[in-house]
């Protein structure tokens, strides 16, 4: 199909969906402290890629299709599980996301056991349905050093006035070996060649004007700010090293340590989010110079700044961002410049997003440039 025709079809489909009446909602049963809540998110995305010196391509697909069930039979306890049918690949019909039980009986602290977010990267911890750009930047992408959901014990808490929030976790975490990436994945969706290991880490965030929730965009116009730091360490437990000895472009990872500094500001319709991550990673095999690695080691550095302004408060937001990634194995920094707009029908619950991203020196290769266009419609219930 001709690319311009496919583009028109994609835009038409998305417009039709947004114009159609919505019959979804939140179903809640609550009696004597017991409750059941059902919800989910639907993200239909059109993607267009135009590489320098290559053929353009496009696709229309469900980026996320996530139902969840949450409920409780006993005071101070709850359970939640969430699936993603948009993440299905190969023989996996569904990917497991949240799957945990939680105890809330302590003052200002919660304890979660199961598959849940690891407390690293403010952008990753900000839900995908509350992002300003259609896709997360390097600092929030599990493909480039940020841990995914992991199976373990997760603590979250806050001071009485909520000006300080914190998190700490000990968890089992997997890495999908690929020298071009540092790809953390959740072990509950395990593939046969993933490296296995244990990870521990934590974070602290300070909110001088009161709690700034993890949601991008300024809907209230109130002055809010936050600054946070986080760190973690992961070590291979040597249970599943498929590419040692004799690896090529996929080598087993021996260890990773990660550090984060992040901040955010909201006021008068303006919003800014900035973050820096640094990862020190080593391979088991020695002497490998490939992808992000030089002599089997890499200091992988990511940073980003993104912001927006509510041109029509609560309805139309203009957004822009700049991000960079550098590694020991790169000839040049990989940079991305993004511009876009968000149309909020019901804040983040129902919105349409458009983002145009210009990539330079993709994967650290000098002159390998790529333009990308994302158009996404979202419904959250």
C-alpha positions, 0 to 999 in steps of 0.5 A: 500500500502506498505510504501516503494512502496508509498514512491517511487511513491511519489518521482516519481510523484514529479520528473515527475511534476518538469520535465514537461514543465511549461506553467504558468505565470503572466498575467498583464493588465495595461492601464491608471493606471488601472491593473489586476494581476493574480498569485498563488502558487502550493506546492505538498508535500510528508509527512512521519511520524515515531513515537516511539512505533507507526505505521508509516504513509505517505501522498501525498497532495497539501500543498497549492494551492493558486490563487490570483487576484490583481487589481486597478481602481483608483490611490493609491488604490488596492484590493487583494483576495486569496484563498487556496484550499489546506487548504480545510477541512470538509465542507469547500471547500476553505479557504480565505487568503488575502482579503483586500483593500489598500491605498498607497497615503501616503508617506512611509505608506500603509493602508490595510482594511480587512483580512491581516497579523497581524504584529507579528513574522518575520517568519510568515510574511515571505511568505510560498514560501520563507522559507528554511525549508519545514514547519515553526518552532514554532515561525512562526506557528499560532498553537502555539501563532502567530496570523494568518491573521485577519480582521481589519485595518493594517498599514505598513510603513518605514523610507525614507531610509528604515532602519526602518520598522514598522507595527501596527494593530487593528483586530478581531481575533479568537482562536480555543480552544485546550488545547494542542495548542494556535491556532489563526485563521482568523475569515473569516473562522469561525467555530462554537466553535471558541473564538472571540475577539479583538487584537491590536499590532505592530512591529518595525524592524531595518536594519543597512545595508539597507532593508532586505526583508522577504525572507530566503536564501542568493542569492545575497551575500550582507551583510544584517542584521535586528533585530525586536521587536513586541507585541500584546494583545488579549481579549475574547469578550465573544460572543462565549464561547462553553466550559464554564462551564465544559470544558475538553481538549478544554477550552475557552481562556480568554486572550493572550499577546505576545512578539517577539524578532527576527533577521536575517543575510545574507552574502557570501551565508550564512543565519541565522534567529533567533527568540524568542516568549513568550505568556502569556495566561489564560483560562476562566475556573479555575483550569485546568491543561491540555496540555500547561496549569497549573492551567488555565495559561501558559507562552508558550515560543518558540525559533528557529534558522535556517540557510543555506549555498549556496553550489552552489550559487543560485542553491543548499542550505544546511539547518539546524535548531533547535527549542524549545517549553516550557509551564507551563503544559509540563513535558519536552521541546518539541524540533525539530532538522532539516536538509535538502537541497533546489534545486532552479530551478528558485530561490524561484519561482520553487524549490524542498525542502527536510527536515528531522525533529527529534522531542523529547518530543512531546507536552511536554510528556517525551519520546514521540519522532517523526521523520518526512520527508518532500519533497515538490515541489513548483511553484509560478507564 
